[in-house]
Amino acid sequence: MIKENEPDYIKRMHEELDMLGLRIEKLKAFYNTRYMRRLPEFTCYLMKKQLKQMKAYQETLKLRIKYEESEVKEHEESTGE
């Protein structure tokens, strides 16, 4: 399904991907200071799981962007001919 505002949709997904990357880096930095902060084991466990889920979502978002961009390109090629 081609939307009229698809380029804006793709732009928002790129922005979300950038923000997610920053959040992952912040969480990694915080996780690396877990011993200095004396965080409980369960908290460390939860942070590790959260980091894993964030990375999985990052990969999913990359695939969505790739798919949407190919759909836009395909639509432009079909209407341009």
LOVEX-372650 format. One record per atom (N, C-alpha, C): atom name; z, x, y. Coordinates in nm, 2 decimals. Each point is the difference from the previous one (the first is absolute). Example, Ala and Ser with C-alpha at 12.3 -4.5 7.8 and 13.67 -1.06 7.14 Angstrom:
2
+----+--------+--------+--------+
!  a !      Z !      X !      Y !
+----+--------+--------+--------+
!  N !   0.78 !   1.32 !  -0.57 !
! CA !   0.00 !  -0.09 !   0.12 !
!  C !   0.00 !   0.09 !   0.12 !
!  N !  -0.07 !  -0.04 !   0.11 !
! CA !   0.00 !   0.09 !   0.11 !
!  C !   0.08 !  -0.08 !   0.11 !
+----+--------+--------+--------+
This chain:
81
+----+--------+--------+--------+
!  a !      Z !      X !      Y !
+----+--------+--------+--------+
!  N !   0.00 !   0.09 !  -0.12 !
! CA !   0.00 !  -0.09 !   0.12 !
!  C !   0.00 !   0.09 !   0.12 !
!  N !  -0.10 !  -0.02 !   0.09 !
! CA !  -0.01 !   0.08 !   0.12 !
!  C !   0.06 !  -0.08 !   0.11 !
!  N !   0.09 !   0.07 !   0.07 !
! CA !   0.07 !  -0.06 !   0.12 !
!  C !  -0.06 !   0.05 !   0.13 !
!  N !   0.00 !  -0.08 !   0.10 !
! CA !  -0.05 !   0.04 !   0.13 !
!  C !   0.08 !   0.12 !   0.06 !
!  N !   0.13 !   0.00 !  -0.02 !
! CA !   0.08 !   0.10 !   0.06 !
!  C !   0.03 !   0.12 !  -0.10 !
!  N !  -0.09 !   0.02 !  -0.10 !
! CA !   0.03 !   0.10 !  -0.10 !
!  C !   0.03 !   0.14 !   0.05 !
!  N !  -0.08 !   0.05 !   0.09 !
! CA !   0.03 !   0.13 !   0.05 !
!  C !   0.14 !   0.01 !   0.06 !
!  N !   0.05 !  -0.10 !   0.06 !
! CA !   0.14 !   0.00 !   0.05 !
!  C !   0.09 !   0.00 !  -0.11 !
!  N !  -0.03 !  -0.07 !  -0.11 !
! CA !   0.09 !  -0.01 !  -0.12 !
!  C !   0.01 !   0.14 !  -0.06 !
!  N !  -0.12 !   0.07 !  -0.01 !
! CA !   0.00 !   0.13 !  -0.06 !
!  C !   0.08 !   0.10 !   0.09 !
!  N !  -0.02 !  -0.02 !   0.13 !
! CA !   0.08 !   0.09 !   0.10 !
!  C !   0.15 !  -0.02 !  -0.02 !
!  N !   0.04 !  -0.12 !  -0.02 !
! CA !   0.15 !  -0.03 !  -0.02 !
!  C !   0.04 !   0.06 !  -0.13 !
!  N !  -0.08 !   0.00 !  -0.10 !
! CA !   0.04 !   0.06 !  -0.13 !
!  C !   0.01 !   0.16 !   0.02 !
!  N !  -0.09 !   0.05 !   0.07 !
! CA !   0.01 !   0.15 !   0.03 !
!  C !   0.13 !   0.03 !   0.08 !
!  N !   0.03 !  -0.08 !   0.09 !
! CA !   0.13 !   0.02 !   0.08 !
!  C !   0.12 !  -0.01 !  -0.10 !
!  N !  -0.01 !  -0.10 !  -0.08 !
! CA !   0.11 !  -0.02 !  -0.10 !
!  C !   0.02 !   0.12 !  -0.09 !
!  N !  -0.12 !   0.05 !  -0.04 !
! CA !   0.00 !   0.12 !  -0.09 !
!  C !   0.06 !   0.12 !   0.07 !
!  N !  -0.03 !   0.02 !   0.13 !
! CA !   0.06 !   0.11 !   0.08 !
!  C !   0.15 !  -0.02 !   0.01 !
!  N !   0.04 !  -0.12 !   0.03 !
! CA !   0.14 !  -0.03 !   0.02 !
!  C !   0.08 !   0.02 !  -0.13 !
!  N !  -0.06 !  -0.04 !  -0.11 !
! CA !   0.06 !   0.02 !  -0.13 !
!  C !   0.01 !   0.15 !  -0.04 !
!  N !  -0.10 !   0.07 !   0.04 !
! CA !   0.01 !   0.15 !  -0.02 !
!  C !   0.11 !   0.06 !   0.07 !
!  N !   0.02 !  -0.04 !   0.13 !
! CA !   0.12 !   0.05 !   0.07 !
!  C !   0.13 !  -0.04 !  -0.06 !
!  N !   0.01 !  -0.13 !  -0.04 !
! CA !   0.12 !  -0.04 !  -0.06 !
!  C !   0.03 !   0.07 !  -0.13 !
!  N !  -0.10 !   0.03 !  -0.08 !
! CA !   0.02 !   0.08 !  -0.12 !
!  C !   0.05 !   0.14 !   0.03 !
!  N !  -0.06 !   0.06 !   0.10 !
! CA !   0.05 !   0.14 !   0.04 !
!  C !   0.14 !  -0.01 !   0.05 !
!  N !   0.04 !  -0.10 !   0.08 !
! CA !   0.14 !  -0.01 !   0.05 !
!  C !   0.09 !  -0.02 !  -0.12 !
!  N !  -0.03 !  -0.08 !  -0.10 !
! CA !   0.08 !  -0.03 !  -0.11 !
!  C !   0.02 !   0.13 !  -0.09 !
!  N !  -0.12 !   0.08 !  -0.01 !
! CA !   0.01 !   0.12 !  -0.07 !
!  C !   0.10 !   0.10 !   0.06 !
!  N !  -0.01 !   0.01 !   0.14 !
! CA !   0.08 !   0.09 !   0.07 !
!  C !   0.15 !  -0.04 !  -0.01 !
!  N !   0.03 !  -0.13 !   0.00 !
! CA !   0.13 !  -0.05 !  -0.01 !
!  C !   0.05 !   0.03 !  -0.15 !
!  N !  -0.09 !  -0.03 !  -0.09 !
! CA !   0.04 !   0.02 !  -0.14 !
!  C !   0.03 !   0.15 !  -0.03 !
!  N !  -0.07 !   0.09 !   0.06 !
! CA !   0.02 !   0.14 !  -0.02 !
!  C !   0.14 !   0.05 !   0.06 !
!  N !   0.06 !  -0.08 !   0.09 !
! CA !   0.13 !   0.03 !   0.05 !
!  C !   0.11 !  -0.07 !  -0.07 !
!  N !  -0.03 !  -0.06 !  -0.12 !
! CA !   0.10 !  -0.08 !  -0.06 !
!  C !   0.13 !   0.07 !  -0.04 !
!  N !  -0.01 !   0.13 !  -0.04 !
! CA !   0.12 !   0.08 !  -0.03 !
!  C !   0.08 !   0.03 !   0.12 !
!  N !  -0.07 !   0.03 !   0.11 !
! CA !   0.07 !   0.03 !   0.12 !
!  C !   0.08 !  -0.12 !   0.06 !
!  N !  -0.06 !  -0.12 !  -0.02 !
! CA !   0.06 !  -0.12 !   0.04 !
!  C !   0.10 !  -0.06 !  -0.10 !
!  N !   0.00 !   0.06 !  -0.11 !
! CA !   0.09 !  -0.05 !  -0.11 !
!  C !  -0.02 !  -0.15 !  -0.03 !
!  N !  -0.12 !  -0.03 !  -0.03 !
! CA !  -0.04 !  -0.14 !  -0.03 !
!  C !   0.04 !  -0.03 !  -0.15 !
!  N !   0.04 !  -0.12 !  -0.02 !
! CA !   0.03 !  -0.04 !  -0.14 !
!  C !  -0.12 !   0.01 !  -0.09 !
!  N !   0.02 !   0.02 !  -0.13 !
! CA !  -0.11 !   0.01 !  -0.09 !
!  C !  -0.09 !  -0.13 !  -0.01 !
!  N !   0.07 !  -0.11 !   0.01 !
! CA !  -0.08 !  -0.13 !   0.00 !
!  C !  -0.09 !  -0.01 !   0.12 !
!  N !   0.05 !   0.04 !   0.11 !
! CA !  -0.08 !   0.00 !   0.13 !
!  C !  -0.12 !   0.09 !  -0.02 !
!  N !   0.02 !   0.12 !  -0.06 !
! CA !  -0.11 !   0.09 !  -0.02 !
!  C !  -0.11 !  -0.06 !  -0.10 !
!  N !   0.06 !  -0.07 !  -0.10 !
! CA !  -0.09 !  -0.06 !  -0.10 !
!  C !  -0.08 !  -0.11 !   0.07 !
!  N !   0.06 !  -0.08 !   0.09 !
! CA !  -0.08 !  -0.11 !   0.07 !
!  C !  -0.10 !   0.06 !   0.09 !
!  N !   0.04 !   0.11 !   0.07 !
! CA !  -0.10 !   0.06 !   0.09 !
!  C !  -0.12 !   0.06 !  -0.08 !
!  N !   0.03 !   0.06 !  -0.11 !
! CA !  -0.11 !   0.05 !  -0.08 !
!  C !  -0.10 !  -0.11 !  -0.05 !
!  N !   0.06 !  -0.11 !  -0.04 !
! CA !  -0.08 !  -0.12 !  -0.05 !
!  C !  -0.08 !  -0.05 !   0.12 !
!  N !   0.06 !  -0.01 !   0.12 !
! CA !  -0.07 !  -0.05 !   0.12 !
!  C !  -0.11 !   0.09 !   0.03 !
!  N !   0.02 !   0.13 !  -0.01 !
! CA !  -0.11 !   0.10 !   0.03 !
!  C !  -0.11 !  -0.02 !  -0.09 !
!  N !   0.03 !  -0.02 !  -0.13 !
! CA !  -0.11 !  -0.02 !  -0.10 !
!  C !  -0.08 !  -0.13 !   0.03 !
!  N !   0.07 !  -0.10 !   0.04 !
! CA !  -0.07 !  -0.13 !   0.03 !
!  C !  -0.08 !   0.01 !   0.12 !
!  N !   0.05 !   0.08 !   0.10 !
! CA !  -0.08 !   0.02 !   0.13 !
!  C !  -0.13 !   0.08 !  -0.03 !
!  N !   0.01 !   0.10 !  -0.09 !
! CA !  -0.11 !   0.07 !  -0.03 !
!  C !  -0.11 !  -0.08 !  -0.08 !
!  N !   0.05 !  -0.09 !  -0.09 !
! CA !  -0.09 !  -0.09 !  -0.07 !
!  C !  -0.07 !  -0.09 !   0.09 !
!  N !   0.08 !  -0.05 !   0.10 !
! CA !  -0.06 !  -0.09 !   0.10 !
!  C !  -0.11 !   0.07 !   0.09 !
!  N !   0.03 !   0.13 !   0.03 !
! CA !  -0.09 !   0.08 !   0.07 !
!  C !  -0.13 !   0.01 !  -0.07 !
!  N !   0.00 !   0.03 !  -0.13 !
! CA !  -0.12 !   0.01 !  -0.08 !
!  C !  -0.07 !  -0.13 !  -0.01 !
!  N !   0.07 !  -0.11 !  -0.01 !
! CA !  -0.06 !  -0.14 !   0.00 !
!  C !  -0.07 !  -0.03 !   0.13 !
!  N !   0.07 !   0.04 !   0.11 !
! CA !  -0.06 !  -0.02 !   0.13 !
!  C !  -0.13 !   0.08 !   0.02 !
!  N !   0.00 !   0.12 !  -0.05 !
! CA !  -0.12 !   0.09 !   0.01 !
!  C !  -0.11 !  -0.07 !  -0.07 !
!  N !   0.02 !  -0.05 !  -0.12 !
! CA !  -0.10 !  -0.07 !  -0.08 !
!  C !  -0.05 !  -0.13 !   0.07 !
!  N !   0.09 !  -0.07 !   0.06 !
! CA !  -0.04 !  -0.12 !   0.08 !
!  C !  -0.09 !   0.03 !   0.12 !
!  N !   0.04 !   0.11 !   0.07 !
! CA !  -0.08 !   0.04 !   0.11 !
!  C !  -0.14 !   0.05 !  -0.05 !
!  N !  -0.01 !   0.07 !  -0.10 !
! CA !  -0.12 !   0.05 !  -0.06 !
!  C !  -0.09 !  -0.12 !  -0.04 !
!  N !   0.06 !  -0.10 !  -0.06 !
! CA !  -0.08 !  -0.12 !  -0.04 !
!  C !  -0.05 !  -0.08 !   0.12 !
!  N !   0.09 !  -0.02 !   0.09 !
! CA !  -0.04 !  -0.08 !   0.12 !
!  C !  -0.11 !   0.07 !   0.08 !
!  N !   0.01 !   0.13 !   0.01 !
! CA !  -0.10 !   0.08 !   0.07 !
!  C !  -0.14 !  -0.01 !  -0.07 !
!  N !   0.01 !   0.01 !  -0.13 !
! CA !  -0.13 !  -0.01 !  -0.08 !
!  C !  -0.06 !  -0.14 !   0.02 !
!  N !   0.09 !  -0.11 !   0.00 !
! CA !  -0.05 !  -0.13 !   0.02 !
!  C !  -0.07 !  -0.02 !   0.14 !
!  N !   0.06 !   0.06 !   0.10 !
! CA !  -0.06 !  -0.01 !   0.13 !
!  C !  -0.13 !   0.07 !   0.01 !
!  N !   0.00 !   0.12 !  -0.06 !
! CA !  -0.13 !   0.08 !  -0.01 !
!  C !  -0.11 !  -0.08 !  -0.07 !
!  N !   0.04 !  -0.06 !  -0.12 !
! CA !  -0.09 !  -0.07 !  -0.08 !
!  C !  -0.06 !  -0.13 !   0.08 !
!  N !   0.09 !  -0.06 !   0.07 !
! CA !  -0.04 !  -0.12 !   0.08 !
!  C !  -0.09 !   0.04 !   0.12 !
!  N !   0.03 !   0.12 !   0.06 !
! CA !  -0.08 !   0.04 !   0.11 !
!  C !  -0.14 !   0.04 !  -0.05 !
!  N !  -0.01 !   0.06 !  -0.12 !
! CA !  -0.13 !   0.04 !  -0.05 !
!  C !  -0.08 !  -0.12 !  -0.04 !
!  N !   0.07 !  -0.10 !  -0.05 !
! CA !  -0.08 !  -0.12 !  -0.05 !
!  C !  -0.04 !  -0.08 !   0.12 !
!  N !   0.07 !   0.00 !   0.11 !
! CA !  -0.04 !  -0.08 !   0.12 !
!  C !  -0.10 !   0.08 !   0.09 !
!  N !   0.00 !   0.14 !  -0.02 !
! CA !  -0.08 !   0.08 !   0.08 !
!  C !  -0.15 !   0.01 !  -0.05 !
!  N !  -0.02 !  -0.04 !  -0.13 !
! CA !  -0.13 !   0.01 !  -0.05 !
!  C !  -0.08 !  -0.13 !   0.03 !
+----+--------+--------+--------+
